[in-house]
């Protein structure tokens, strides 16, 4: 599945645990995993972090457990080719 703000960033979560991050012209590949009821992104610093996940319909809020800002986006099927 994909979480995206529709403009600046998107995270594509593959079934095998691969995480593809697209953020303002910067593409990164890492891993995602569930740890202690949170989703964690293993990406190059400073992008790696763990988040509480809040979902309402297709709207998603990722609240970091450490420092950082909330990420708000939409959960959808991956939009390959964008």
C-alpha positions as CSV (number, residue, x, y, z in Angstrom):
1,X,0.0,0.0,0.0
2,X,1.0,3.6,-0.4
3,X,0.7,6.6,2.0
4,X,1.0,10.0,0.4
5,X,0.2,13.7,0.9
6,X,-0.4,13.8,-2.8
7,X,2.2,16.5,-3.5
8,X,5.5,16.3,-1.5
9,X,6.0,12.7,-0.4
10,X,4.8,9.2,-0.7
11,X,5.8,5.9,1.0
12,X,5.2,2.6,-0.9
13,X,5.1,-0.4,1.5
14,X,5.7,-3.6,-0.4
15,X,4.6,-6.9,1.1
16,X,8.2,-8.2,1.4
17,X,9.0,-5.3,3.9
18,X,10.6,-3.0,1.3
19,X,9.9,0.7,1.7
20,X,10.2,3.0,-1.3
21,X,10.3,6.6,-0.3
22,X,9.7,9.5,-2.8
23,X,10.2,12.9,-1.3
24,X,10.6,16.2,-3.3
25,X,12.8,14.6,-6.0
26,X,14.7,12.3,-3.6
27,X,14.1,8.6,-3.9
28,X,15.2,6.2,-1.2
29,X,14.8,2.4,-0.6
30,X,14.7,0.9,2.9
31,X,12.6,-1.4,5.0
32,X,9.4,-1.1,7.0
33,X,8.4,-3.3,9.9
34,X,5.9,-3.4,12.8
35,X,7.5,-3.1,16.2
36,X,5.7,-2.7,19.5
37,X,2.4,-1.7,17.8
38,X,4.1,0.9,15.7
39,X,5.2,1.1,12.1
40,X,9.0,1.7,11.8
41,X,10.9,3.0,8.7
42,X,14.5,1.9,8.3
43,X,15.7,4.6,6.0
44,X,18.9,6.7,5.8
45,X,19.1,9.3,8.6
46,X,17.2,11.6,9.3
47,X,14.3,9.8,7.7
48,X,14.1,6.6,9.8
49,X,11.7,6.6,12.7
50,X,8.8,4.7,14.4
51,X,5.2,6.1,14.3
52,X,1.9,5.5,15.9
53,X,-0.7,5.1,13.1
54,X,-4.1,6.8,13.3
55,X,-6.5,5.9,10.5
56,X,-10.0,7.3,9.7
57,X,-11.3,5.9,6.4
58,X,-8.5,6.5,3.9
59,X,-6.9,9.3,5.9
60,X,-3.8,8.4,7.8
61,X,-1.8,10.3,10.4
62,X,1.7,9.0,11.4
63,X,2.7,10.4,14.8
64,X,6.4,9.9,15.5
65,X,7.3,8.4,18.8
66,X,10.4,10.5,19.0
67,X,11.2,13.9,17.6
68,X,9.6,15.0,14.4
69,X,6.4,16.3,12.8
70,X,3.2,14.3,12.2
71,X,2.8,13.1,8.6
72,X,-0.8,13.2,7.3
73,X,-1.8,11.6,4.0
74,X,-4.1,9.2,2.3
75,X,-3.8,5.4,2.2
76,X,-4.3,3.9,-1.3
77,X,-3.1,1.3,-3.8
78,X,0.4,2.2,-5.1
79,X,0.4,4.8,-7.9
80,X,3.2,3.3,-9.9
81,X,4.6,5.4,-12.7
82,X,4.2,8.8,-10.9
